[in-house]
Amino acid sequence: MRDKIIACIGLANNTSYEQILKKYADMIDPDGFRPNVAMVIMNNDRRVFWAQRSNNDGWQFPQGGMNTDETPVEAMYRELREETGLQKEHVELLGSTPGWLRYQLPRRFQRTNSKPLCIGQKQVWFLLKLVEDDVHFNFKTTGEPEFRDFRWVDFWYPADNVIRFKRRVYRQALTLLEPFVMAEQD
């Protein structure tokens, strides 16, 4: 069961089972969704940061789970630092989605015999703009980096190129964040 909960909430294998239960048991909502934040990082050319995961060939936006004592904004800045090495002063917060966006994990990834059952994630999405384009990303801020590489892509590219089960939520998020991008043009 320990490995199944770890896989669902994305923790390292050296995390104790007791730590997992204490930290996340009350985080999964009654519908089975774990609170999470996701970030779209945009440069001055209005291209977005697209990162390759360390543990597979997948590409995605930075995202991560919330701690019980964090607001979505606090979690976003912590995850930004942990996953990219960027600090609050490196980015400008342009906007966020007006609440939770959800995605469900495919059945093969759901841990049906763990309690509480985690069937997916609910996310608040944030649009961040780099203050300067010459920032240096650092993927080695934790013992187990989330990413190994990145590139700058067109704003809508990720919606068609993320793993299939996340495509709907990516389209929803980008649609909701696009007005903030357009406001930056004016």
C-alpha contacts under 8 A as a table, 3 or more apart, distances in Angstrom:
res1	aa1	res2	aa2	distance
1	M	4	K	5.13
1	M	5	I	6.34
1	M	113	N	7.42
1	M	114	S	6.07
2	R	5	I	5.34
2	R	6	I	6.16
2	R	17	Y	5.77
3	D	6	I	4.98
3	D	7	A	6.08
3	D	13	N	7.44
4	K	7	A	5.11
4	K	8	C	6.27
4	K	111	R	5.90
4	K	114	S	7.04
5	I	8	C	5.07
5	I	9	I	6.21
5	I	20	I	7.77
5	I	111	R	7.19
5	I	114	S	6.69
6	I	9	I	5.38
6	I	10	G	5.56
6	I	11	L	5.16
6	I	12	A	7.05
6	I	13	N	7.00
6	I	20	I	7.52
7	A	10	G	5.13
7	A	11	L	6.86
8	C	109	F	7.77
8	C	110	Q	7.32
8	C	111	R	7.07
8	C	118	C	6.57
9	I	34	R	7.66
9	I	65	G	7.37
11	L	15	T	6.86
12	A	15	T	5.76
12	A	144	E	7.38
15	T	19	Q	6.65
15	T	20	I	7.00
16	S	19	Q	5.18
16	S	20	I	6.42
17	Y	20	I	5.08
17	Y	21	L	6.28
18	E	21	L	5.20
18	E	22	K	6.06
19	Q	22	K	5.19
19	Q	23	K	5.93
20	I	23	K	5.27
20	I	24	Y	5.80
20	I	25	A	7.37
21	L	24	Y	5.54
21	L	25	A	4.99
22	K	25	A	6.17
22	K	26	D	7.93
23	K	26	D	7.49
23	K	27	M	7.63
23	K	67	N	7.24
23	K	68	T	7.19
24	Y	27	M	4.84
24	Y	28	I	6.83
24	Y	67	N	7.72
24	Y	68	T	7.70
25	A	28	I	6.25
25	A	115	K	7.98
25	A	116	P	6.51
26	D	29	D	7.33
27	M	34	R	6.04
27	M	35	P	6.68
27	M	67	N	7.84
27	M	68	T	6.65
28	I	31	D	7.83
28	I	32	G	5.61
28	I	33	F	5.32
28	I	34	R	4.46
28	I	35	P	6.95
28	I	116	P	6.86
28	I	117	L	7.79
28	I	118	C	6.59
29	D	32	G	5.30
29	D	33	F	5.39
29	D	34	R	6.40
29	D	35	P	7.91
30	P	33	F	7.53
32	G	116	P	7.19
32	G	117	L	5.54
32	G	118	C	4.60
32	G	119	I	5.19
32	G	120	G	6.63
33	F	102	R	7.68
33	F	104	Q	7.99
33	F	118	C	5.80
33	F	119	I	5.94
33	F	120	G	4.86
33	F	121	Q	4.64
33	F	122	K	5.71
34	R	65	G	7.29
34	R	118	C	6.75
34	R	120	G	6.43
34	R	121	Q	4.64
34	R	122	K	5.90
35	P	65	G	5.97
35	P	66	M	5.80
35	P	121	Q	6.02
35	P	122	K	5.09
35	P	123	Q	5.99
36	N	63	Q	6.99
36	N	64	G	5.40
36	N	65	G	4.17
36	N	66	M	5.31
36	N	72	P	7.79
36	N	121	Q	6.41
36	N	122	K	5.85
36	N	123	Q	4.59
36	N	124	V	6.68
37	V	63	Q	5.45
37	V	64	G	5.57
37	V	65	G	6.36
37	V	66	M	6.95
37	V	72	P	6.43
37	V	75	A	6.83
37	V	76	M	5.85
37	V	123	Q	4.93
37	V	124	V	4.96
37	V	125	W	5.83
37	V	126	F	7.68
38	A	61	F	6.82
38	A	62	P	5.83
38	A	63	Q	4.06
38	A	64	G	6.64
38	A	76	M	7.11
38	A	123	Q	6.47
38	A	124	V	6.35
38	A	125	W	4.71
38	A	126	F	6.26
39	M	61	F	6.19
39	M	62	P	5.53
39	M	63	Q	6.18
39	M	76	M	7.26
39	M	80	L	7.72
39	M	125	W	5.74
39	M	126	F	4.87
39	M	127	L	6.02
39	M	128	L	6.98
40	V	48	V	6.50
40	V	49	F	6.87
40	V	61	F	6.23
40	V	62	P	7.41
40	V	125	W	7.51
40	V	126	F	6.14
40	V	127	L	4.88
40	V	128	L	6.06
41	I	48	V	5.47
41	I	49	F	5.38
41	I	127	L	6.10
41	I	128	L	4.75
41	I	129	K	5.70
41	I	130	L	7.00
42	M	45	D	7.80
42	M	46	R	5.55
42	M	47	R	5.49
42	M	48	V	4.39
42	M	49	F	6.32
42	M	127	L	7.34
42	M	128	L	6.01
42	M	129	K	4.69
42	M	130	L	6.23
43	N	46	R	5.30
43	N	47	R	5.64
43	N	48	V	6.40
43	N	49	F	7.83
43	N	129	K	5.79
43	N	130	L	5.33
43	N	132	E	7.93
43	N	133	D	6.21
44	N	47	R	7.44
44	N	129	K	7.37
44	N	130	L	7.03
44	N	132	E	7.80
44	N	133	D	6.73
46	R	154	D	7.64
46	R	155	F	7.14
46	R	181	V	7.48
47	R	152	W	5.62
47	R	153	V	5.25
47	R	154	D	5.06
47	R	155	F	5.68
48	V	152	W	5.31
48	V	153	V	5.36
48	V	154	D	6.34
48	V	155	F	5.71
49	F	61	F	7.02
49	F	150	F	6.70
49	F	151	R	6.04
49	F	152	W	5.00
49	F	153	V	6.69
50	W	59	W	6.56
50	W	60	Q	5.87
50	W	61	F	5.72
50	W	150	F	5.44
50	W	151	R	5.41
50	W	152	W	6.04
50	W	153	V	6.58
50	W	158	P	7.37
51	A	59	W	5.27
51	A	60	Q	5.47
51	A	61	F	6.19
51	A	62	P	7.36
51	A	147	F	6.19
51	A	148	R	7.48
51	A	149	D	5.77
51	A	150	F	4.14
51	A	151	R	6.56
52	Q	56	N	7.97
52	Q	57	D	6.51
52	Q	58	G	5.78
52	Q	59	W	4.25
52	Q	60	Q	6.58
52	Q	147	F	5.45
52	Q	148	R	5.86
52	Q	149	D	5.19
52	Q	150	F	5.83
53	R	56	N	5.78
53	R	57	D	6.31
53	R	58	G	5.57
53	R	59	W	5.78
53	R	60	Q	7.29
53	R	146	E	5.75
53	R	147	F	4.31
53	R	148	R	6.06
53	R	149	D	7.55
54	S	57	D	7.60
54	S	145	P	6.60
54	S	146	E	5.47
54	S	147	F	4.61
54	S	148	R	5.01
55	N	146	E	7.64
58	G	162	V	7.33
58	G	163	I	6.98
59	W	161	N	7.76
59	W	162	V	6.12
59	W	163	I	7.71
60	Q	158	P	7.17
60	Q	162	V	5.89
62	P	79	E	7.61
62	P	80	L	7.24
62	P	83	E	6.65
62	P	84	T	7.86
63	Q	76	M	7.97
63	Q	79	E	6.82
64	G	75	A	7.95
64	G	76	M	7.91
64	G	79	E	6.09
65	G	75	A	7.53
66	M	70	E	6.40
66	M	71	T	7.74
66	M	72	P	7.01
66	M	75	A	5.50
67	N	70	E	5.43
67	N	75	A	7.17
70	E	73	V	7.88
70	E	74	E	5.69
70	E	75	A	5.85
71	T	74	E	5.18
71	T	75	A	6.18
72	P	75	A	5.07
72	P	76	M	6.02
72	P	124	V	6.81
73	V	76	M	4.99
73	V	77	Y	6.39
74	E	77	Y	5.36
74	E	78	R	6.29
75	A	78	R	5.07
75	A	79	E	6.01
76	M	79	E	5.17
76	M	80	L	5.94
76	M	126	F	7.77
77	Y	80	L	4.94
77	Y	81	R	6.26
77	Y	87	Q	7.24
77	Y	88	K	6.35
78	R	81	R	5.25
78	R	82	E	6.16
79	E	82	E	4.95
79	E	83	E	5.77
79	E	84	T	7.97
80	L	83	E	5.50
80	L	84	T	5.64
80	L	85	G	6.72
80	L	86	L	5.98
80	L	87	Q	7.07
81	R	84	T	5.60
81	R	85	G	4.42
81	R	86	L	4.90
81	R	87	Q	5.58
81	R	141	T	7.60
82	E	85	G	5.85
82	E	139	F	7.68
82	E	141	T	5.66
82	E	142	T	6.36
83	E	138	N	7.82
83	E	139	F	5.90
83	E	140	K	7.99
83	E	141	T	7.21
83	E	142	T	7.98
83	E	145	P	6.79
83	E	146	E	5.90
83	E	147	F	6.99
84	T	137	F	5.38
84	T	138	N	5.39
84	T	139	F	5.26
84	T	141	T	7.84
84	T	147	F	7.98
85	G	136	H	7.93
85	G	137	F	5.53
85	G	138	N	4.51
85	G	139	F	6.19
85	G	140	K	7.66
85	G	141	T	6.20
86	L	90	H	6.11
86	L	91	V	7.87
86	L	135	V	7.94
86	L	136	H	7.81
86	L	137	F	6.45
86	L	138	N	7.45
87	Q	90	H	5.43
87	Q	91	V	7.35
88	K	91	V	5.79
88	K	92	E	7.75
89	E	92	E	7.57
89	E	131	V	7.75
90	H	130	L	5.92
90	H	131	V	5.50
90	H	132	E	7.10
90	H	135	V	7.31
91	V	128	L	5.93
91	V	129	K	5.32
91	V	130	L	4.44
91	V	131	V	5.11
92	E	128	L	5.49
92	E	129	K	5.09
92	E	130	L	6.34
92	E	131	V	6.28
93	L	126	F	7.33
93	L	127	L	6.25
93	L	128	L	4.70
93	L	129	K	6.57
94	L	126	F	7.67
94	L	127	L	5.52
94	L	128	L	5.64
94	L	129	K	6.81
94	L	180	F	6.28
95	G	126	F	5.86
95	G	127	L	5.33
95	G	128	L	7.40
95	G	177	L	6.88
95	G	180	F	6.28
96	S	124	V	6.98
96	S	125	W	5.42
96	S	126	F	4.27
96	S	127	L	6.02
96	S	176	L	7.97
96	S	177	L	6.61
97	T	100	W	7.37
97	T	101	L	7.97
97	T	124	V	5.96
97	T	125	W	5.37
97	T	126	F	6.67
97	T	173	A	6.75
97	T	176	L	6.07
97	T	177	L	6.66
98	P	124	V	7.72
99	G	123	Q	7.89
99	G	124	V	5.92
100	W	122	K	5.52
100	W	123	Q	5.03
100	W	124	V	5.06
101	L	122	K	5.36
101	L	123	Q	5.11
101	L	124	V	6.40
101	L	125	W	7.91
101	L	169	V	6.59
101	L	172	Q	7.71
101	L	173	A	7.50
102	R	120	G	7.27
102	R	121	Q	5.70
102	R	122	K	4.21
102	R	123	Q	6.18
102	R	169	V	6.66
103	Y	120	G	5.65
103	Y	121	Q	5.66
103	Y	122	K	6.55
103	Y	165	F	7.52
103	Y	166	K	6.51
103	Y	168	R	7.78
103	Y	169	V	6.16
104	Q	119	I	5.77
104	Q	120	G	4.20
104	Q	121	Q	6.61
104	Q	165	F	7.47
105	L	108	R	7.93
105	L	109	F	5.96
105	L	110	Q	6.14
105	L	119	I	5.71
105	L	120	G	4.95
105	L	121	Q	7.95
105	L	165	F	6.88
106	P	109	F	5.54
106	P	110	Q	6.58
106	P	165	F	6.96
107	R	110	Q	5.06
110	Q	117	L	7.96
110	Q	118	C	6.64
110	Q	119	I	5.45
110	Q	120	G	7.79
111	R	114	S	5.71
111	R	117	L	6.56
111	R	118	C	6.62
111	R	119	I	7.43
112	T	117	L	6.16
112	T	118	C	7.88
113	N	117	L	7.34
114	S	117	L	5.49
114	S	118	C	7.86
115	K	118	C	7.89
118	C	121	Q	7.99
125	W	173	A	6.49
126	F	177	L	7.75
127	L	177	L	6.54
127	L	180	F	7.77
130	L	133	D	6.21
130	L	135	V	7.96
132	E	135	V	6.32
138	N	141	T	6.55
139	F	142	T	7.81
139	F	145	P	5.65
139	F	146	E	7.08
139	F	147	F	6.02
139	F	148	R	6.61
140	K	143	G	6.99
140	K	144	E	7.45
140	K	145	P	5.44
141	T	145	P	7.03
142	T	145	P	5.74
145	P	148	R	7.28
147	F	150	F	7.80
153	V	157	Y	6.36
153	V	158	P	7.90
154	D	157	Y	5.30
154	D	158	P	7.99
155	F	158	P	7.23
155	F	174	L	7.89
156	W	159	A	5.65
156	W	160	D	7.52
156	W	174	L	7.30
157	Y	160	D	5.88
157	Y	161	N	6.39
158	P	161	N	4.90
158	P	162	V	5.53
158	P	170	Y	7.33
159	A	162	V	6.19
159	A	167	R	5.43
159	A	168	R	7.67
159	A	170	Y	5.28
159	A	171	R	5.42
159	A	174	L	7.86
160	D	167	R	6.51
161	N	164	R	7.74
161	N	167	R	7.78
162	V	166	K	6.49
162	V	167	R	6.18
163	I	166	K	5.81
163	I	167	R	6.79
164	R	167	R	5.39
165	F	168	R	7.25
166	K	169	V	5.57
166	K	170	Y	6.19
167	R	170	Y	5.05
167	R	171	R	6.16
168	R	171	R	5.19
168	R	172	Q	6.24
169	V	172	Q	4.95
169	V	173	A	6.03
170	Y	173	A	5.12
170	Y	174	L	6.04
171	R	174	L	5.24
171	R	175	T	5.98
172	Q	175	T	5.21
172	Q	176	L	6.27
173	A	176	L	5.17
173	A	177	L	6.07
174	L	177	L	4.98
174	L	178	E	5.72
175	T	178	E	5.34
175	T	179	P	7.82
176	L	179	P	6.88
177	L	180	F	5.59
177	L	181	V	6.90
178	E	181	V	5.03
178	E	182	M	6.29
179	P	182	M	4.97
179	P	183	A	6.12
180	F	183	A	5.05
180	F	184	E	6.46
181	V	184	E	5.19
181	V	185	Q	6.89
182	M	185	Q	5.26
182	M	186	D	7.03
183	A	186	D	5.45
